[in-house]
Amino acid sequence: MLAVTEKKFAAGLSIGSNAVIILLKIIAGILSGSISIISEAVHSLSDFLASVLTFFAVMKSSEPADKEHPFGHGRYEDMSGFIEGGLIIFAALYIIYEAGKKLIFGYTMETESFLGIAVMGFAVVSNFLVSSYLFHIAKKTNSVSLYADGEHLRTDIWSSLGVLVGLVLIKITGIIILDPIIAIIVALFILKTGVSISRTTLNNLLDASLPVEDLTKIENIINDIKPEGVLGYRNLKARSVGPEKQIEIVLLFPKQMTIEACHNLCDKIEEKIRQELGTCNISIHAEPECNNVMHNRI
């Protein structure tokens, strides 16, 4: 219950900080005429929408399994992360579009105002603190949506920092064309992050297998228990569903081993898997030994 409360607080904090930053960037962008600041306001707007989506996903994914959703609501977090990735991609493409127009058609910009520099500096510090907290809670609770929201804010840190450096250089040199050029460079980094998040969460939605590293950990745990009576395994299947990993294994035991002994070894393996991989829903089917012992993943 404490983990759910922490996740909700983190999501709410992200919403509040993004709302303040959006307002400040819009004001600074309009007053200075800077396309990079206005583009950053659009980026922060996508952050805000993502934060709202994350809050919704955290609320839904924390609900217990019910008749309509017997396997729980973890997919809400994967869905949220996928949509957030799409919002990041949209923000990056919009920034490139607007900056490209400024490069082609030109524009004027107020270079004497410190407002834009101050706002971008505040955005960097604020997003660093909030994203660090989101990553901490995401790691603690294994929350996909909070992690995606943290990544979303991390891109805002780098983009805001890039714009901040650009504004300082423009103020020193008076070369206004640096503004859209920096906006495009920053947008390319944002685009890369969005594609990465979308790919990862889409794999989860399509029931892609856990990474090879996680499967290897499971196999090593089974192999370590073998001297105690496990003959082998087959049909190892594992996937991510929101903050939870779902794992299925068929374990092979000697025909003469009692049900109680098999059960105890299964419990021991499940405990070790959870210690290695965190929150897991593990289903182990015990079978008597056969002539062909298979070791395979599905």
Buried (B, 14 or more C-beta within 10 A) or exposed (E): EEBBEBBBEBBBBBBEBBBBBBEBBBBBBEBBBBBBBBBBBBBBBBBBBBBBBBBBBBBBBBEEEEEEBEEBBBBBBBBBBBBBBBBBBBBBBBBBEBBBEBBEEEBEBEBEBEBBBBBBBBBBEBBBEBBEBBBBBBEBBBBBBBBBBBBBBBBBBBBBBBBBBBBBBBBEEEEBEBBBBBBBBBBEBBBBBBBEBBEBBBBBBEEEBBEEEBBEBBBEBBEEBEEEBBBBBBEBBBBBBBBBBBBBBBBBBEEEBEEEBBEEBBEBBBEBBBEEBBEBBBEBEBBEEEEEEEEEBE
